[in-house]
Amino acid sequence: MLPIIDRPLIQYAVDEAIEAGCDTLVFVTNRYKHAVADYFDKHYELEHKLEQGGKLEQLEQVRHPLPDHVRVVFVTQPEALGLGHAVLCARDVVGDEPFAVLLPDDLMWNRGAGCLKQMADLAERTGGGVIAVEEVPHEKTSSYGIVATRDFQGRSGRIEAMVEKPQPEDAPSNLAVVGRYILPGGIFQALAKTGRGAGGEIQLTDAIAGVIKAGGQIDAYHFEGRRFDCGAHIGLIQATVHFALEHPKHGAAARAAMHAALDEKRG
């Protein structure tokens, strides 16, 4: 729910998912955190105050966080056992259909089609799964899931293996998995059989590796655009600066303010 300029991170992820064609959004949360559900609920008193105050732009944002054709489902993760377990919690809602996973802390930006839309277009062409990747320094591979690929052409290549948080000397490449996935419904069966891995958690990477080993087709996709890791302070700062400069209404004023701040520091 951390805001980037005028919207919380979750709204950016929702907009990206809707652009890619998603019409059912499943939010996996714990039982103590209700902020996301509250955000997408009706706010009658706030709407009334905004309307009375003539704040129509803010009123529109509050009233329409989702298009009418999109539904939301909230699923509780009873215990924090990792990303793989969180995805498994959505099994009853998703069923056997292909689905996307978005981690809102990874904020994606592109002037053209969003990251998930790019991935969905590739998945439609190949009929398989797609995982977003980006290049990272070799010394940082132990912080990511890393893929080994073959026949990498343009922006995509078939994944042959995945390793969760390998040491640099053991990493098969420097292509790191980031927070966007399009996966087959069969991943749930693999997750149900996956034991606890790195950090004592059920790792989604381990289940995907099992699907690939069994012959499943999943491509790595080096997306167009930029990722901001908003789970880290510097990433949140970078995203705020970037989106302020890109803002259609406030970009010019933000640029002037930043120049003034830098000039003051230099002086």
Secondary structure, 3 states (H helix, E strand, C coil): CCEECCEEHHHHHHHHHHHCCCCEEEEEECCCCCHHHHHHCCCHHHHHHHHHCCCHHHHHHHHCCCCCCCEEEEEECCCCCCHHHHHHCCHHHHCCCCEEEECCCEEEECCCCCHHHHHHHHHHHHCCEEEEEEECCHHHHHHCEEEEEEEEECCEEEEEEEEECCCHHHCCCCEEEEEEEEECCCHHHHHHHCCCCHHHCCCHHHHHHHHHHCCCCEEEEECCCEEEECCCHHHHHHHHHHHHHHCCCCHHHHHHHHHHHHHHHHC
